[in-house]
Amino acid sequence: MTDADSLIAHFGEDATKVGIDGWPCPLRSEVLPAPHRPSTLPPGSAAVYVFALGPAAGQSAPCGTGTVLKVGKVGPNSEARFRYMHYSPGSSNSNLAKSLLAHPILWPWLGIQHLTVDSVGHWIRTNLDRTNFFLPAGHPQVLATLEVYIRARVGSVFEGACPQASRHRYAIDRAAR
C-alpha cells in the first residue's frame, strides 16, 4: 500500500483534470496499522477502505508487506459494513473474511498457516493494516471514482473473487465446526 496522502494528492490532481462530478470536496485519510481496531464511519461521511498486509506479517509472507487484499467503499448509511462485516464471514454475502476462507490456495502466499470461521476476524485485525479514505456524503461520483482509482493504483487480491465459491467454502467450514 502506497502513501495515503500521496494517493489523495494524485487523485485530486487527476479528478480536477477530468472534471469528476462533485469534485473538489474534502478528502482525508486514516491509517490503522496492524494490529488494528476498526474505527467508526463519521456521521455524514462515505468512505473507501483498504486492507493490506502489515509489516510484521509481511516479513514472513512471500507476497510481502503492503500487499492489498481488499479495496471497498461504503455510503453514509453503511456503518455495519464499514466497521464489522469484513471481519465476520457470516455477516454478508461478500466480505474479506469470507474471501480468505474461500481461497485457502492463497494462504501460503499470504503467510497464513490456518484459518477458521472463528479465527479469521482476529487474523485480519492482527495482521492487516487498514487505511480509510473519508469524504462527505452526497458525492457519489467522487466515491465511486475514488474506489476504482485506489484499486487501480494499489491492486487488490480479492476483487472479483467468485461469490459462489465463497458461499460454498463457508458452508463447508461451518459444517466442520
C-alpha positions in Angstrom: 0.0 0.0 0.0 1.4 3.3 -1.0 1.3 6.5 1.0 -2.3 7.6 1.6 -1.6 11.3 1.4 0.1 10.8 -1.9 -2.8 8.9 -3.3 -5.2 11.7 -2.2 -3.0 14.3 -3.8 -2.7 12.4 -7.1 -6.4 11.7 -7.1 -7.2 15.4 -6.6 -5.0 16.4 -9.5 -6.5 13.7 -11.8 -10.1 14.4 -10.7 -9.6 18.1 -11.4 -8.2 17.4 -14.9 -11.1 15.2 -15.9 -13.9 17.1 -14.1 -15.3 14.4 -11.8 -18.8 15.4 -10.8 -18.8 16.6 -7.1 -15.0 17.3 -7.1 -13.5 19.1 -5.3 -14.7 18.0 -1.9 -12.9 17.4 1.4 -11.0 14.1 1.4 -8.9 12.8 4.3 -7.2 9.5 5.2 -6.9 7.5 8.4 -4.2 4.8 8.7 -4.8 2.0 11.3 -1.7 -0.1 11.5 -1.8 -3.8 12.4 -2.9 -4.8 14.9 -5.9 -2.5 14.4 -9.4 -1.8 15.8 -11.9 -0.8 13.2 -12.9 2.9 13.6 -16.5 4.2 13.1 -17.8 5.8 10.0 -18.1 9.5 10.8 -21.7 10.8 10.6 -22.4 12.3 7.2 -19.5 10.6 5.6 -18.8 7.9 3.0 -15.5 6.0 2.7 -13.2 3.9 0.6 -11.2 1.4 2.7 -8.1 -0.7 2.0 -6.9 -3.8 3.8 -3.2 -4.5 3.3 -0.7 -6.9 4.8 1.1 -5.2 7.7 4.9 -5.1 8.2 5.1 -7.9 10.8 3.0 -10.3 8.8 4.5 -9.2 5.5 8.1 -10.0 6.6 7.3 -13.8 6.7 4.8 -13.9 3.8 6.0 -14.5 0.3 3.7 -11.8 -1.0 5.4 -9.2 1.2 4.4 -6.2 3.2 1.8 -3.9 1.8 0.1 -6.5 -0.4 -3.5 -5.2 -0.7 -6.2 -7.8 -0.1 -9.4 -5.7 -0.4 -10.5 -2.3 -1.5 -14.1 -1.3 -0.9 -16.5 1.6 -0.5 -19.4 2.4 1.8 -22.0 5.1 1.7 -23.2 7.1 4.8 -25.7 4.5 5.9 -23.3 1.6 5.9 -21.8 1.7 9.4 -22.1 -2.1 9.9 -20.4 -2.9 6.6 -17.6 -0.3 7.3 -17.0 -1.4 10.9 -17.8 -5.1 11.3 -18.8 -7.1 8.3 -15.4 -7.7 6.7 -14.2 -9.4 9.9 -17.0 -12.0 10.1 -17.7 -14.5 7.2 -21.3 -14.9 8.1 -22.2 -11.2 8.1 -22.8 -10.6 4.4 -22.6 -12.3 1.0 -19.3 -10.6 0.2 -16.6 -9.7 2.7 -12.9 -10.1 3.3 -13.2 -12.9 5.9 -15.4 -15.0 3.6 -12.9 -14.5 0.7 -10.0 -15.5 2.9 -11.8 -18.7 3.9 -12.9 -19.5 0.4 -9.4 -19.4 -1.1 -7.0 -21.4 1.0 -4.8 -21.8 -2.0 -3.6 -18.3 -1.3 -2.8 -18.9 2.4 0.9 -19.9 2.0 1.5 -16.9 -0.2 -0.2 -14.6 2.4 1.7 -16.3 5.3 -1.4 -17.9 6.7 -1.0 -21.3 8.5 -4.7 -22.0 9.1 -7.9 -20.1 9.4 -11.4 -20.9 10.6 -14.7 -19.1 10.8 -13.8 -18.3 14.4 -10.2 -17.2 13.8 -10.4 -15.2 10.6 -11.6 -11.9 12.1 -8.7 -12.0 14.7 -6.2 -12.7 11.9 -7.5 -9.7 9.9 -7.2 -7.3 12.8 -3.8 -8.7 13.9 -2.1 -8.9 10.5 -3.6 -6.3 8.2 -3.2 -2.5 8.1 -6.4 -0.7 7.3 -6.5 2.6 5.5 -9.7 4.6 5.3 -10.4 7.5 2.9 -13.3 9.7 4.1 -15.3 12.1 2.1 -18.6 13.9 2.8 -21.8 12.1 1.9 -23.6 13.4 -1.2 -20.6 12.9 -3.6 -21.5 9.5 -5.1 -19.4 10.0 -8.3 -16.3 11.0 -6.3 -16.8 7.9 -4.0 -17.2 5.5 -7.0 -14.3 7.1 -8.8 -12.0 7.1 -5.8 -12.6 3.4 -5.2 -11.7 2.5 -8.7 -8.7 4.9 -8.7 -7.3 3.4 -5.5 -7.9 -0.2 -6.6 -6.1 0.6 -9.9 -3.2 2.2 -8.1 -2.6 -0.4 -5.4 -4.1 -3.6 -6.8 -6.3 -6.0 -4.8 -6.1 -9.7 -4.3 -9.8 -10.5 -3.8 -11.6 -8.2 -6.2 -13.8 -10.2 -8.4 -13.4 -13.4 -6.3 -16.2 -15.8 -7.1 -19.0 -15.3 -4.6 -20.4 -18.8 -5.3 -17.1 -20.3 -4.2 -17.2 -18.1 -1.1 -20.6 -19.3 -0.1 -19.7 -22.9 -0.8 -16.5 -22.8 1.3 -18.2 -21.0 4.2 -20.9 -23.7 4.3 -18.3 -26.5 4.3 -16.3 -24.7 7.1 -19.4 -24.2 9.2 -20.4 -27.8 8.9 -16.9 -28.9 10.1 -17.3 -26.9 13.3 
